[in-house]
Amino acid sequence: MLGLIAVTFVLNAGLSFLVPFLSLSLVRWLVLGLTLAVGTLIVTFGPGTRPRAGVQEAYWAAGAVVALWGITVPISESILLSTLKWGAMVAQVVIFVYLGVRLLSIADWKTVFVCSFFFLCVPVVLAGVSLLLGQNPLRPYPMYVQGRLAAVTGPNTLGLVTALSGVAALWMQEGFARRTWKRRLVVSFLGLSVLELYLTGSRTAALAFAGGSIVWAIATHRTAWIVLFVGLVGAFFAFTEPEPVRSTARYELERGIREDPFRTDVLTKSRDQVWATSYESWAQKPWFGYGYGRTGQDFTLRSVTRAVTAVRDGSGYLGLLESVGAIGTLALLFLYGVLTRYIWDGIWAWRAGRRDVRVWVLLTGGTFVAALAVHAGGEPWIIGPGSFMHVFFWASIAAVMAARSDFWEDELLRMQQQH
């Protein structure tokens, strides 16, 4: 089952970066359906699949998100679109939050995170090689889009990948001695990720990296240093212009270099009008919104592959308000609250000297959740199931739940032994 869930995670979250010249959309959804069917059979008929204790409130919170977002489907202005998107979201929640939490051990979740770190490093390394060569060695792709590093995908997507790679490296290096070659290699990946994140010019990804870094810093007693570091790097990132490497004249002809500054201008200029429009649109239907997976803008659903155009790009949580209204948004905030308490328990356990695999998985998953929760403030993927970010988000939530359950059971057993 670990292998099947891992294949689902890789195909739905990362393989488009590893094999950029193949179209894997159909394969991804076939594997998603196969994992759902096989996992359901194992839970139904297999032995030893009792629910983990200690995370019942998290199950209820995740269930509330699914239910309250689902009740907006019948009232959606595009029922077909909302049904398709809600069904895809439910499949991912069931696979990771229900089946993954019940069927995967903590050691399995650690394996998933370690493997995901290496998968995240592949596009980071590929982008670094492209920088050195002046072009992508696997396929023709513009190195820069409006002066922002792209190399393997869009600048914003590459920015998020580098942000997740960076926060993953923070926890990966915690498991190695200070002067081993493995630790140095992981720290090198961290440095490369931060450099590429800067070159992408993605502010939402930079904030995501900062959010995840803060969780790591508080847990590892590096709070003062990380505040200083994030403040200095954030100021440098916000107010300076990277000079793209102009390795060939071809990129000049393709308009890969942006002439007008995109950082020294108002920091939220690219989002202000979108947020204002989303707010005004949500105010017209404040309680249940326009239906899961869509916003108030007019659009034509030409095919399933065009369904993503229903989401207002850059709307973030205001787009979520448009989609599922205040009721659905409160359900997500309730889930965030439960997860925050779990992560806080893990932080105090790590600071108290507990460095076992349970706490490591809890904090690694919690760091991913924090980074992605921050990132969702400026991007629409929170109501776009099937995307790389959406899959990673629910997988990380599942890991936090599984680790918190085992951590709670361990503490309960210890208390019983003391008495």
N, C-alpha and C positions, 0 to 999 in steps of 0.2 A: 504493500500500500504506500509505503514511503516513496518507492520509485515512481509510482503512478502520480502521486501528488506532486513530486518533484518535477516530473515531466510536464505536468499541467502548469506548474509555476513558471518553468523555464519557457515553455512555448507561448504562454499568455503574457509573460512579463518581459522576457529578455532576448528571445531568440531572433527577433527581427534585427537586433543590433549585431548578433553573431553571424547571421547569414543574411546580409542586407540585399542580396541579389535574388532571393526566393520570396514568393508570395505564400505566406503561411496562414492566412486568415481562416480558410476552411479547415485546415489541419488543427488549428488552435481550438476551434469550437467543437470539432469531433472529439478531441482529447478531453475537453471540458465535460462533454456529455458522457464519455466512457468512464471518467473518474467519478462522476456523480453516481452513475449506475452501479459500478463495482463497489464503491464505498458504501452505498446504501445497502447492498446485499450483505456486505461484511458486517455492518452494524446490526442488521436485522437477524441474521442467522449465525454469525460467528460468536464464539465464546469470549469472555473477558473484555467486553466492550462497555462496561458501566461508565456513566458520566463521571468526570472528575469532580471532586468536591471543592468547595471554596470559591467558585466563580459563578454561582447561580445568578447573582445580580448582573453579571456581565452577559450571561445568556439572555436574561430578560431585557437588558438594554439593547443588545443586538437584535433581538426579536422585535422590540418596539420600533427600531429603525426600519426593519423589513416591513412590518405591518402598517405603520403610519405612512411610509412612502407608498406602500401598495394601495392604500385606500384612495390615493389620488388618481390611480389609473382609470377607474370607471368615469371619473369626472374630467379627464384630460381632454384638451382640445384636439388631441391626436391620439386616440385610444390605441391604434396599432403600434405607433412609435413607443408609447409608454409601456405597453404590454411587453414588447420585445426587450426594451432596456431593463425593465423591472425583472423580467425572467432571467436575463443574463446576470444581473446583480444578485438575485436569490441563489442562482447556481454557484456563484463564487463564495457567497457567505456560507452556504451549506457545506461546500467542499472544505474550506479552510476553518471556519469557526466551529462547525459542528463535527464533521468527519475528522478534520485535522487535529482538533483538540482531543477527541476521543481515541483516535487510532495511533497517533504519533507520540513516541516517548520524548523526553527532554533531550536525550542524546540525538534523536532524529531531528529535532528542531535546530539543534546546534549544527548538525550537518547541513541542513537547509541554508542556514545563515552563512556558514563558511563557504559553501558552494556559490551562494548568491553574490558574495563579495568578489569571488573570482570572475563570475559572469559580468558583474558591473565593471570590473577592471578591464575586460576585453575591449569595449568601445572607448574607454579612457586611453588605453595603450594605442589603439588604432588611431584615435585622434592625435595622440602625440607623435606617432610615426608619420601621419599625414602632415603635421606641422614641419617635421624635419625634411620630408621629401617634397613638400610643396603641393602634394595632391594625394587623394585617397588611393592606396595601391590596389583596392579590391574593385572599385567601380568609379566612373566619373561622377564627381559630386562637388558642388561649389565649396571651396574652403571657407569662404566668408559670405554671410548673407547680411547685407547692409552693415558691413564692418564688424560683424559679430561671428565668432568662430562657430562653424557648423560641422564641416569635415565628414561626419558620418550620419547626421540627421539634422533637424532644425536646431537653432541655437538654444531655444528654451528647453527642449527635450534633452539635449546634451548637457545643459546646465543642471537639470535635475539629476541625471545619471551621475555626474561628477559630484554633486552634493551628497547623494546617497553613498557613493563610493568613499567619499571623505569621512562621513560619520561612521560608516562601517569600519574603516581603517582605524578609527579611534579605539573601538572596542577590540578589534583583532590584535592590535599590538599589546593590549593588556595581558594577553596570555603568554607572552614571550619575555625572556630575560632581557635586560636593558641593552646588552651588547651582542646579541646573537644576530646572525645574518638574516634570519626570518623577520625579526623586528625591524631591522634596517630596511628590508625590502618593503614591508608594509608601510613604514614611514615615508619611503620614496613614493609609493602609490598615493599616499595622502598629499604629499607636496605637489605631485603631478595633477591630482584632482583639483586642488585649490587653484593652481595656475590656470588650468583649462576653464574652471568655473569663472574666473576673472575675465578670461578672453571671450566667453560666451555673452557677457553683459546681461545675464539673466538676474534681475533683482529678486524675483520670487524664489529662485533657486538659492541665491545667496542668503536670503532670510531663512530658508529651510535648513541650510547648513548651519547657520547660527543657532537655530532652535534645537537641532539635534546635538550640537556641540555643548550647549548649555546643560543639557541633561547629563552628558558625560562629565562635564567639568564639576558639577555639583556632587555627583556620586564619587568622584575620585579626588576630592579636596583640591581642585585646581581652579576654584571659583575666581579668585582675584586675577590670576594670569589670563584666564579665558575672557573675562570682561574687558581687560585691557587689549587683548589680542583682537577680539571681535570688534571692539570700538575702533581701533586703528585700521584694521583691514576693511571694516565697513565704510569708514570715511574715505579711504583710498579707493575702494570699489565704486563708491557712489559719485565721486567728484573728479575722477581722472579718466582719461581716454586711452584705451590700449591702442597701440599702433600695430595693425595687422602685418604679418610677414608677407611682403609682396614678392613672392618667389618667381613669378612669371608675369608677363604682360597680359596673359589671357584673363586673369582675374580682374584686371583693370577694365578690359573690354566687356566683361560680364557684369560690370557694376558691383563687384564684390566688396568694394571699399565705399563706405558711406561718407559722404562729404559733410553732412551736418552732424553736430554732436548729439549723442543719445544719452549721455550721462550728466553733462553739466547743465542740462535743461532741468525743468521741474521734474522731480523724481517720480511723481505719480501722473505725469502728463498723459501717458499712454493708457491710463486706467480711469481717469476722472470722468470722462463722458460715458464710458461703459457703466461705471458704478452708479452714476446719476440716473441713467436710463433704466438700469435694473431696479433701483430703488423706487422710481416712479411707477414702473410696471408692477412691482410687487405690491405697492400700496393699493392697487386696484383689486387685487385678490389676496388679501393678507393671510388668511387662515390656511387654505389648502393649495394655493398657487394654481398653476396652469396644468399640472399633471407631471408625474415623474418623468424626467429625461427631457423636458422641453421648457422653454421660457416664453415670455410674452411676445417675442418678435414674430412677424409673419414669415413663413417659409413653406416650401413645397416638399413633401416627402416623396422623392422620386424612386428611391430604392432603399434597401436596408443599409447599404454601404454609405448612403448619404444622410443617415439618421443623425450623425454627429453634428450636422449643421443646425440642428434644432437648439443647440446650446449656445448661449451668448459667450463668445470667446473673451476670456479675461474677467469674467464676472465674479468668480470666486464664490464666497458664501452668500453674496447677494443674489447670484444666479440660483443657488440652492433655495433661497427664500422664494424666488420666482417659481421654482419648480414644484416644491412640496409645501410651501407656506411656512408660517410660524410653527404650526404643530409638528411638521416633519423635522424642522430645524431643531426644535427643542429636544426631540428624540435623539438626534445626533449629539447634541450638547450633553445630554444625560450619559450617553455612552462615553464621551470624552471624560466626564467627571469620574466615572467608575474606573476607567483606565488610568487616569491621573493618580488615583489613590493606590492602585496596584504598583505603578511605577515609583511612587513615593516610598512604598514599602521596600521595593528593591533597592532604592538609593540608600535608605538607612541601613539595610542589611549589608550592602557593599562597604559602606563607611564604617560599619561595626566590625569588619574583618571577614565577613563571609564571602568567599570567592569561588563558590562551587558553581556547577554548570547551570543550576536552576536560576540563580541570581544573574549570571552572565546572560542567559537567554532572555530573561525578563527585561534587563536593561538594554540589551541590543535591540530587541523588538520595540521596547518603549522609545528608544532613540529614533528608530525609523518612524514610529507613529507620530512623535512630536515633529519631526522634520516634515512629514507629509501633511500633517494638520496645518502647519504654518504655510506650506506651499499652496494648499487648497484655497488660501485666501485670495490668490491672484490668478488662479487657473480654474477651468470648468470641469476637471476630470472627476470631481466628487460625484457628479451625476452623469458620468460617462463610462459605464461598465465595459470591461474588455480592454481598457487602456492599460499600459504598463504601470502607471501610478495606482490605478484602482486595484489591480491584483496585488501589488506589493503592499498596499494599505491594509487589506483584509488579511493577508497572510501574516503581517506583523501583529495585528490585533490578536489573531489566533495564538501566536507564539507567546504573547504577553499573558493571555488567559491560561494556557497550558502551564507555563512556568509558575504563575501565581498560585495555581491549584496545587501543584506539587510542593511549592514553598509553604503553603498554608497547611497541608497535610503533615509535612515534616515538623513544623512548629507545634501542631496539635499533638503529635506523637511525643515530642520532647517534653511538653507540659505534662502529659500523662505519665511519663517515666519519672519526672521530678516529684509527682504526687503519689 
